[in-house]
Amino acid sequence: MVSGPLPIRTPSWRRGTLEALLLAGLVLSAGAVSYIFDLDGSSLPGNQIDFDELLGLATIFLASFSLFAWRRIAELEAEVSLRRRAEERARFLSEHDALTGLANRRQFEQVLHRVVRRAPAPGRAHALFMLDLNGFKKVNDRWGHAEGDAVLQAAAERLKQVMRSGDLLVRVGGDEFAIVAADIDGMQGASALARRIAESLADPIAVNGREHQIGTGVGIALVPQDGHDVEALLRRADLALYAAKARGISEPVFFEPRLEAAAAPAA
């Protein structure tokens, strides 16, 4: 995000024109001086330009042109570097959450589609975790969104510490997070990661001298056990999360068909 007023910059074409006029004025002034005065210091008004004057004029012109060219190259390099940084920043923000720096929903969906299309290694599974922080709404309601944002940032940092290399941690929105863990050791590996997630948020989060007790519910759907369709997996992981939240404790719940059956509208 850009903060503060943007700097006022002279258009490059106008800046280049002014510099060219200054260079031309410098060359003309040098020519006039060389015409009126010999380089050895003698004053000879009206005489013709000698070789030493031509050499001096050429030297002044080359030095001035070199200075002008160096400045223009430096400015162009600075503009290219600034544009490249702006493009990199825009690309980062298009795929990351501005508050926590985690992947955002756009990157989440892209990675999840890629993972689901690839079969896990034999005896292993891909796991989709959906998380929802417990007690976060109370922080926002009582202490305001600034304190709530600080809690979210602290929670995100703790979650980062328990991820395996290659896992994708996502802020889906609000106080909801997701994790895509490819090639995990089935339910056993998913349970182990879920335990590390719960433990990472077990200790209170301190903000502005206040401690906030924040846990999380965890819903888990597995590939291939729970299907290969991304929309179905998201729905099933959410159903497992709702079941975990209903229990009111920070324990993981794996999707089971009965959860989908219970959520289906009555005929």
HELIX and SHEET records of a PDB file:
HELIX    1   1 SER A   12  ILE A   36  1                                  25    
HELIX    2   2 PHE A   51  GLU A   95  1                                  45    
HELIX    3   3 ARG A  105  ARG A  117  1                                  13    
HELIX    4   4 PHE A  136  TRP A  143  1                                   8    
HELIX    5   5 HIS A  145  VAL A  162  1                                  18    
HELIX    6   6 GLY A  186  SER A  200  1                                  15    
HELIX    7   7 VAL A  230  ARG A  247  1                                  18    
HELIX    8   8 PRO A  257  ALA A  263  1                                   7    
SHEET    1   A 5 LEU A 168  GLY A 173  0                                        
SHEET    2   A 5 GLU A 176  ILE A 184 -1                                        
SHEET    3   A 5 ALA A 125  ASN A 134 -1                                        
SHEET    4   A 5 GLY A 215  VAL A 223 -1                                        
SHEET    5   A 5 PRO A 252  PHE A 254  1                                        
SHEET    1   B 2 ILE A 205  VAL A 207  0                                        
SHEET    2   B 2 ARG A 210  HIS A 212 -1                                        
END                                                                             
